Amino acid sequence: MLKEFRKSLSKFIFDKKEKSKDILDMNKINSILILRDDNKIGDMIITTILFREIKKTYPHIKIFVLCGNANKIILENNPYVDEVFISHNEFFKDLSIYKKLRKQKIDLLIDFWLFRPKPKHFFKLRTINPKFLLGICKQKYNIYDISVNVDYNTEHMSKIYTEILHHLYIKDVNTNYDIFLDKKYEDYAKSVIKNSNEKYIFFNTHSASKDRSLSFDKIRELLQMLYKYNFKIILNSQYDINNENIIVPRKDNFLYIIALVKYSDTILTINTSIIHVANVFDKKLIAVYNNDTMNEEKISQVWAPNYNNAIQLLSKKRDINSVDTTEIEESINKLLN
């Protein structure tokens, strides 16, 4: 009740009394700020659709991105992004960033926040003060000039982003994702995956969420199955497991992981940003998701791999560890053949 009251109060305080009657004219838009300060790597990878499609259609527009320390790496070498601002998740540091963005006189701000805005989110938007504000399913809020109304519980994110681009009068949308790797990361991956006669599988066992991470026993079970294929296994795991066929990757920078995904033959991962990295490089992929058939939000649909070389599996129960090892083995056989 208290949380709902706070959100209602923040709407009363921060929301505008009425919607702007101005019409978006892209010929008069010179700057766009894209909010990706949720700091999620997978979300940023999919957002690269917007950077490219906007810049190719409107090359005169300057594209700014507000992001976090983790997901900023996806923007390295991206030719479609003009300037990056880093959110620190600390009020006074972030306030100075918002004021800098306000001075840029942003013409259009694209906000991906899917839920009812919290007071600090309202404050951020009002401080930056763009001429136009675009949000997702925000028709009840006057601060948003444009509301892209979609079913974000079932529609794949790339379709939602395509709908955003349609609101910017971009019709023929290429939904491929972009990552631009520096040579040092490519060289590292080539030094690890150096034997062309071997088959390399990248096996990712964990995510930022415990309920989407495999247990030690399940990892051991899957490794026993993988050993039968004589794979060289690049094991990106929360556990230390030793075997002559296991390679432990560098973890000091996620771009090393991305490079290894690019040069591996096959990818096996639970639901995490690795899935979207595999999509970038069109890798053979087995992606395992928690069973969400009883959930309103269908994570397995919204964040699906979304390309032909991928096989998507659901765990038998909500617990990710209930995924059927036999199903994974059958999927490997299908990809290898």
N, C-alpha and C positions, 0 to 999 in steps of 0.2 A: 504493500500500500504506500509506504513512504517513498519507494523508488518511483512509483507511478506519479505520485504527487510532485516529486522533484522534476520529472520530465514535463509534466503539464505546466508547472510553474516556469520552467526554462523556456517553454514555447511561448508562454504569455509575455515573458520578459524580453526574449531575443527575437522572436518571430516578427515579421513586418505586419502591419495592420491590414494591408491589402497587397495583392500581387501587382507587379509592374505590368504596365500595358505595352511596354516596348517589344518590338519584334526583332528576333535574332537575324542579323544580316551578316553573313560570313565575310562579305567583302569589306566590312568595317571592323572585323575582328583581327587584331594584330598580335594578341598574346593569349595563350591558353595555359592555365595551371591545372595539372592533373594530380589529385590527392592520392598518394599511395603510402601514406605514413602509418599504415597498419603494420608495415615492416614484414610482410609475408612474401617470400620469394616466388612461390608458385603463382600468386596473384599478379605479381609484377611481370612474370614471363608472359602471361596471357595479355596483360595490358600493352605489351609491345605492339600488338595489333593496332592500337589507337595511334601511337607515336608515328608509325610508318604511314598509315593511311591518311592521317591528317596532314602530315608534312608533304606527302606526294600530291595531295589534292590542293593544298593551300601552302605552297612553299614560302610565302611571305610571313606566315604566322610563326611567332616565337613560342616554342614549347618549353614550359617549365614543369618540373616534377618535384613535389614534396614527398620525400620518402624517409625510410629509417636506415640505420647503419647496416642492417643485414641485407635488405633487398636492394640497396643502392648498387651492389656489384653487378646486377643484371643490366644496369645502364652503362657500364664501362664500354667505351668505343662505339656506343650507339649513335649513328650519324643523324638520327631524327630528333634527338633531344638537345635543346640548346643550353639549358642550365638546370642544375640539380641543387635543391635545398634539403638539408638534413634535419629531421626532427629528432630531438633528444629525449622526448618524453619527460621533460622537466619544464615546469610552467614558465619560469622567467627566461630560460634559454629559448624556449619555443616562442614566447611572446616577441622576442627580438627578431626571430625569423618571420613571424607573421607581419611585423611592422615593415620589414624589408620587402616582403611580397606586396604589401599595400602600396609601397612607393613605386612598385613596378606598374601600378594601375592596370591590373589584370582585367582583360575584357571578358573572358569566359573561364569559369572554374568548373571542373568536372569532379563530382563527389561520388565515391562508390559506396558510401556508408548505407547499408541496406535497411537499417532499423530506425527506430525513433531516435532522433539526435539527442545526445546527452548535453548538459549545460556547457561543458568545455568544448564540445563540437560546435554548438551554436556560436560560442564566443570566438572560436577560430575563424568561422565563416564571416562573422560580422567584422572582425578585425581586419581580415584580408580585403574584404569589401569589393568583390568583383562586380563588373557591370551586369553580367549574366551569371546565374548559378544553375547548373544542371545536376539533377539527382535522380535516383532510381526509386520509383514508387513514393514520391514525395508530394503528391497532388494536394494533400491536406495542409501543406506548409506554404505560406505566402513568400517566405524568403527564397524559395526555389522558383526561378522563372520558367524552367523547363523540367517536367517530370517524365521520365521514360518509364512507362507502366508495363511491366513484364511479370511473369511468374518466376521469381528468383528461387523458388523451392524446387523447380523441375527443369527449367530451361538451362541448357549448357551456357557457361559464361561467355563463350565466343559468340553465341547468338545474342546475348544481352549486349555485348560490346558492339556487335553489328547494328543493333537497334539504336544505340547511342550515336553511331556514325551516320545512320539514316537521318537522325534529328539534326545533324550538321550538314545535311544535303550531300552526303557521300553515299552513292548507291552501289557501285560495283566494289564490294569489299573482299579483299584477300585476307583470310583468317589464319594464315601461317604466323607462327611466333618467331621472334628474332633473339639470338644471342651472338655477340661478336667477341670471340675469344682472342686474347692476346697470345702472341707466339710462345711466350714462356710456359703457358699452361698447356698448349698443344705439345711442346717439346717434352714436358714432363710426362704426359700421357703416352707419347710414343716411346719414351724410355722404359715405361712399365709394360706396355703392350708391344713387345718388340719381336716376338716370334710369330711369324705369319702362319706357321704350321699348327699353332695352338688355337683353340677356341676359348675366348674369354667371355665370362658372364659376370656382369656387375650385379651383386646381390645386396640390396639395401633393406635393412631389417627394422629400422626405427624412424620415428618422426618426432616432432616437438610435443606430440600428445601421447601419453602413456597408453591410452586405450586403442591407439592405432599402431602400437609397436609390438613386435613379436617377442614372445618369451624366450628365455635361454633354451628350454627344452624343445620348443617348436623350431628354433633356428637349427639346433643339432639334428633334428629329424629331417629338415629340408636339405641340410648339407649332406647327410648320408645319401639322400636321393641324388643330389647333384654330382657327388663323387663318381657315380656310375657312368657319367657322360665324359669323364676325363677332362672336364672344363678346368681352366685356370680361373679361380673364383676371386674376384675383387670384392672383398667383404667389407661393406660400410656398416658397421655395427656398434652398438653400445656395449658389447661384450668382447673380451679378448679370447679368441679361439685360434689355436695353432694347428696347422696342417701344412704339408708340403705343397698342396695345391691352392693354398689361400694366400692372397696378396692383401696387405693392409694399406689402404690409400692414405695420402696426406690429407689432413683435416684442418689445417690452419687457414685455409681459404677455400670457400665453396667452389670457386672457379676451377680448382684442381679436380674436384669431384665431377664437375660438368664436363671437363675435358676427357676424363676417363669414361664417362657415359658415351661421349661422342665416338670414342675409338673401340669400345667393347662391341662384341658381336650380338649379345643378347642382354636384356635388362630384366631383372626380377625385383620388384619392389612393392612395398605396401603403399597406401595412399599418401603421397607426399609430393613435394615439388619435383622430385626426380622424374615423375610421370611426364610432366610438361617439358622437362629437359629432353627426355627421350623423344617426345613429339617434335621438338625443334630439329633433331637430326634424323628423324624417321627411322628410329631403331626398332628392332624386334623386341617387343615388350610384353611382359606378363605383369599386370597391375592388380593387386589384391586390395579390396575394399571391405570395410565393416558392413555387415548386412544391415540395410536401412529400409527394408521393405515395409516396416511398420512405422517409419518416421514420416512426419510431414515434409521435412526437408530431405530431398533425395540427393545426398552428397555424391553418390555413385553416378548420378546423371549430370548434376551441375558441374562437377569437376572430373568428368570422364576423360580418358585419354584422347578420344575424338580423332583417331586416324586409323588407317587400314592395317598397319603393321602391328597393332596392339590387340592383345587379348585381355579382357577384363573379367575378373572373378570376384564373387562375393563370398564372404565367410558364411558358414552354415547358420551360425547364431550371431548375435551382436558382437561377441568377442572375436577379435581378428584371428586369434589362435585356433579357432574352429574351422579355418579354411582347410579344405580337403587336399592333402599332399598328392593324392592320385590325380586330382584335377590339374594341379600344377604340372605334374609329370606329363600328362596328356597334352597340355598346352605347349610344353617344351618340344615334345615330339612333333607337334603340328608346325611349330615355327621352324624347326630344323629341317623338316621335309618340304 
